[in-house]
C-alpha cells in the first residue's frame, strides 16, 4: 500500500499543473523555512518526519494498522490515495523525493466541532527532474485549477471533475503548504509573512528532530484545549481553561514496539519544577486505596508537597476569602508539614446517582495533625459536621473547590468535600458516593494492590515517575461518550470497539540528571477484530443449592462472617426457625424465633471487640444472637403490648453505643439503647399513624441530626435526637403513601432532600427546613394504579415504578422512562441494584407465579428464563471475579446463581 506516495502525487498534480516549473524554480529561490514556523501553537498535534515514506510503510505493516483502517476516515483516504497511485509508474521517484526532507502533518480546529489536516513539505528542485512532465500529462479529466492571491501570496486551488474544491496549496519559501481547508493554508501564509510570531517552533524552543528517527509527535497544552473544545459537551470547563493558558509542550520521538506505539522526548514546561520523584514514596500504601472502579488517574510524586505546589493551575478562579482562611487556619499552622510529595487524583465510575465521582489521595507521615486542623477549620467556618462510614469518621466541608484552593488550583470539581484518613493517607472526595466507593473497595480488597482483577494498566504506575496520567479506555469510555457533544458522542459510540482496542494510554514525566523526559505509551490489541454483536440474555444454571426441609418465608439475606469476611446466608422457615449458613452452604446454627421476622437483618459489635452479632425483630420481640447461636444478655426483649412493624439501627458517632429506632402498629416511635432501655423523649413518641418503612436517622451537613419517620397517611415527621419536633413537622405530603422515601443528595444542587411518591403518583421533594420544594404528578390511568419509590440496595439512588393495568413502567430519578414491562400478576416485588458504572439491575418478582425477572436499565432481560423465587432476590457483585452472585428462595430451597458481568 503506497498511500504516502499517492498523497505526494496528488500534491504535485495541484502544485505543478497550477504553477508550472518556472513558478517552482522562482519560489524555491526564496528563503529557507522551518515548517514548524508555519504552524499555530494550538494545533491539536503535529507529526514531523524526515523519513515519510519509510515511516508510513512501517505503520501500515504494523498490526496497529488493522485497528486504524477500521475507521471510515482511514478507509476512505486509503481507497482514494491508492486509486491515485495509477498516475505514476513504479520507479521509486516519490520515495526519493521525500527522503531526508522535512514533512509535517498537523491537525487544527476549523470550526466549533470540526478539525482539518495541514500538510507541509520541503521540496528540493534537484529531486524533481523527470517527474514533472509525467504528472502533468495524467491530470484526471474534468479537473481544473484556480489561482488567487492572499496577502500577496499565490494560492492554487484544485477542483475535481464534480467541481468540488479538494485542496488549497501555497508555496512559502522552500516549503509547500496544502490542506483541504483554505483557512489553514491562509493561516500558514500569515505566519510566513509575519516573522517573529509565536509558532510551534517557539513553543519547543526551536529544538531539532533526529532526522534518522521515524518522526516525532509534538503536543501542546493549547492544542489539547482546542481538541477538547471541539469534542466536549461543556466547552467552558476548568480542564480546558487550564490547558488554554499553559505554554507547555512535548516533543516525542516515535518508536514501534511490540503491541504498542511509544513516544519519548523532552518536556518544555514554563515553570521551574523539579520532577525528581519522592525518595519516600510508598506506592504500596497508595495502591491499596486505588479502587478497581477507577477510570483515570493522575500521579504527582515529587520530593515534597511544596514542589507539587509549584505546578499551579493559573486558570483556576481562586476566591481570595477562602485562600485567606486556608492560609490562617491551615497553612500557617503547619497543615502541610507532614505531607509527602505524593498526590493521586482518581476519576471514579458513576455510582449512586452521582455521575462524577472524584477522589484525591494525599499521603502524609502522620495524618493526625492535618485532620485536627481540618476540624478546627470546620469550626472557624461555623461547620462542625462529620459522619461515620465503616468505622471511618468523614469530615464535611461545604466550601466549593476546597482541594483546588489547597493545592494551587489543581483538582477542581469538588462542589463539596468529604475527608477522611486511612493509614495516614488523607482521602478527599467530591461526593458521599465517591467516599463510600473508596472505603468499600479498600475494606473488600477491591483495589489495585490486593485484587487479582486489577487492571493491566496498574503496571504503568511506578514510583520512578514524577508525574503520570493514565486513562483506562475501556472503563472510561462510557463517560467520554456522555461528556462529548452529540455529534462526537454518536461517532464514539458507533466505533466503540475500535477505540476500545487500545486498553489504556499513559503519559509519564521522568527527571534525569541532564533532562526532563516524557513517555507516551499507546498499547493496542494486536488480535483486534470488528465487534460481533451477541445475544445479551444468558441461560443460568444453579451454582449451589441448600435444602432446609421446610418451606421458607424470609430471606435470603446476607451477613458478614467477621472471622474470614465471607458472606453468610440467613433464612427463616414457616415454623419461624431462623437458619444461618456459611458461604459453602454448611449450617452454622438454627434458632427458633417467636414469629416471622419483620425487619432487616443488622449486625452489631455488642462487646466492641470486633466480633459481630445479628440483630433482628419479630412482631413481638427484638433478638440479638451471636455467631454460635447464643442470645446476647437480656435478649430477646419486647415493648410490652406494642406490635413492632419496623426496626432500624442507629450509631450516631461510630462509638458502637447503638440506638434501636422502632415503629409500631399503633403509630408510636421508640428509641432504645442496646440494653433495651427506653430513652427520654421516645417512650414513646406518638405520630398517630403507621410508618411506611423503618424510621431513620440522617445527618445533614449544615443542618445537623434528624430522626425521621414517613407516615402512611402522607405526613413526614422530623425530630431531633431528643425527640423534639423540628420546624414545620409534620409536613403534609399527600393523602396516602404506600412506598417509603429516602434521603438523597442531589449532585447538581449539592442539597439533601427527602424524596417520596404518594399513592396517587405525586413525586415530592422536601428539604430539612420543613418545606416542600418540588411536586410533580405522574400520569394515573385508573384508580388501581400503583406507584412506588424503589431505592437501590445501599440507598444511594432510586427509581420510580408505576403499575397500571398489566404493565409496569420504570422511571429514573429524573422521571424519564427507562422501560415498560408486561406483567399479569398483582403481588409484585420491585428491587433496584446499583453496582456502579453500567452495572444496574431491575428485579421484578411475581410472588403469585414465584418467578423473578432481571432486567438492565434498557429493558433487556439478563436471563433467557426467569429465576424460580418466592421472595425478593439477593444480589451481590463480586468485582474480583466480574460476576454477580444471585440468591433466591423457593419452597424449602436456597439457590445460588452466577451471572458474568
Steps between C-alpha positions, in 0.01 A plus 500: 500500500667819379278764654781744574615473145151567371450796731813663370394434141178688572705782644707530184195486278366807679830678529667442165196508272390825663829684509737323264870442528588867472286586805659213684853621432401861576346426838776270609755771457336662803601463865540170684205425729457268796153348458434536874515878452180472293302309762294650779564409862138385535542216250347190655814310404792531258683203356839590354721261306791484254421135421141533375485203263690266730291596803177450307610155385584409861157614612298310241705187563447524877203315657363837621404578142233231530334725759547831319364376169168398663418869543311639201726804460813284463319258273377779272836677477674170439265415212532843340877516520555148378285587198727797430797268504423417136618848397870404506713200432682278744833680479548609864526870416255612772687314772818666377326838501402495870810324627683718756256791445295657779131415492232581757139401551307711748138487614319828564157614616317667211157541659309437819517123454711461183865413448715494187856398411773732375794347311836664440794366301844632412561440128845471351510601129788262435270204578215589262675447167299276268191489724332826405399427140381151593261635764372787288394258228284293742265758650150343532255607228275787609726614781610862509707754689419849618757751616439781748708730716499521879721765665703519178563125508361277227254227602421225247171317553427164344144407394404148398275404208188560719622854572578419863798687644726230637822683581648845554874539459762770532878507464660684791873532453630146455190347662175401338196516732177331397171403659137428416430808715592833337489655848802296614703593191416865556606467863833356388542797263442744788772331703730507197468872424499608866823357637556505875154379599464228762474175306548136590869541439530763774291286734761223490794744508596423139613152603616283211379159392711187460479471121567126512204426731154403367379841612386689805161591643461856627229575754410820684263599776330748268455231237340258744268781609400556137420132463294489818309811399403330176379173649381589852141565591615764751747725319558727800617244753805544722713241322474690172563837665817379672638344181427811292742718695766234545811565291618144543590260219643155433723387212480121493690268267294213359604136531310184407506255791340160548123564520541869571598835358747687718602866491793632706649846513564827685252703704472875450337637815495872583536468878810383682376172645734224610336176384736284705278232664456477874755278672239438773234380258284215628319372194383188682294706745355711218408200283307350790262800472471520121164344427459259210215731403751768401463635147802731483784593734736794538817453704717771656802338662751776576758550772270709717150641513650844449643388165156382389360842593721652228280325244222755501177522305503871418158484337332396823276778642637521853280665765718731704287461813537122501871525420539728800313262732710206381820698552406608854334183626690229315823594322642732771425235763703232324229320304745391228797424728441124507400462135725310262508603134252225404160602365274266303187630331242238401207521261257236622206338327147634545322365805192562707357778283829690480642509146829660601684346793848629581751405767833653598747289700767700682759303697632640827749383755239558771142595415394593855619860470327583167181327615504698823557824310218418259265461797611839629448641152144364508433680825648824368260472205211424739490144375541212737372225279625145500352157448621142504521227244663160554652633824668796324414854602407708198547878526280721286615835358243696302742747338495452123825371348671471838777263374574733205549788743728281711712370212570801274194465279552132425212255543189712428154342490430474873164670558528375856779307667492189717826417680625203697833335582603142420842383618631860504372566148253787481208419273310796348181414307250719318198289597377257761477242224869540415601468865289187543655355187855557624430361848289207377772391258779553751312286753422224247850511341353601165804715429803517271716360778298206625264386226588242234249684282696826499556653153810428296562876492609491864842390374535855366482647849847514649698700752768598246277757329454850632171536313269252329159503336327171420169454317332160512324520164253215540393619845473871418343459156141528620587826679665642190199424280277681750719808544570562130266705287225313309678471165822365651315281748317315224828450313676365810215264577483369145870416490527407865665161441772660285598763754472255789755274333747738665472378862668800658712807432772620734718810519801515734744778582838386628790709625853409388822682599518680165138520389130464577345238276144393422383158385165445330393136462206385289463121519255319276343161455685345207224241456235768452189392310190709423242454773246221450168561674389214720179424681482679834279249683673205665364166613592454867556171674508469882848524645396379846183387676419461870198309628351603834225234518220747567342766276685831533323827583790748541824569320743451355691763694877521532715586800876527533698222663742711704746209520585489130296785349289261290121518463266289712144436384202548732148362439192416707263208448123482555553363854671833574841334536785722386789325318850635442718336232861578418625581150542136395150406617571343839256588778666706773199486731121520511293686757122491561342846508158585641365616161587617148784750462361850426824700471821506306791300639760720670843421643632656820829486687329474836817441702715742294755226430464460125267201524163553337156390616166494319220742591142450375140548602184296493160654565541444875870495579849627415770232476878523529679176409874429477671281239472192720122536515494634857284793613666820617444588868147628561375393156239460369297788640166647405307830507226362719171491310634686200540320163817588317473587131855623430843517659801713409852507642657837590860573602540880513878528528628151422556427869294178494268658754208376294148637492202297377245716316164317495154567359185314607152411376351767728700781337759535779874558466743358754872561541681242715861450598663165430393364839135567417462810719257765374662841441349832611269657244435163335296307753316509260476792261158479338443592134147354472557288189704201392827578330574389146832329545741534788552840666852630450777723623654749254794733548456794266810722455418852611173392665599238755337173604142402417289207610241451227190288447270497197137419585264302279247789515747720312673687785875538545613536862838653584646497855832576661680230697311598817167431331405868454309584185688708245368806318198427282441148634292322395545586133189408305613329182179336379195301600672162506842352436553131438873487429767646721723795427870565513745779563699577188776748428448663163847518338396803294356721774712328769196518729348224707135425445244249617340341193182292486196431283139493615252220431347726232830539319613844617878529532603725790833646611534648848791681661591480868359842580149359479436625144367313198729606215361297211179328393418322175204279420564191289234375262237289678279302265273324750428501870682172554829640372797428726794735552818416688839652575761223487843579651809307402656246733707765683249785476735713292260535207142415407251440222122538476260222403152557357272196461185552294279220363741219415800717431786626716687817402841578654619862519837638608542767767448767232163342421616386156358165395756220493283204401152349490435140599188291440389317816189306595528469878406745773724380785831641379833586663718768340875526565775722364871417521774746412858370494648803325584585137246321277437220746139571598234230532123530540347188655129425483369206704151363438410333831192337352690317227817488711727636225763776507596693186827691471534797262765754414387863492435479127226245563703201377459171684831379642393135509315298239274346765370654826645378827276298731448721804226545759650813656733790421831397345838574655775621263865573573759614250837324532738747343803272529325246276294747292182312576168533680412260781121452503312315772132408513264295717227275365320235697748364750812577294753779479651517152811686388572615143804664342458756222807635319527876467 
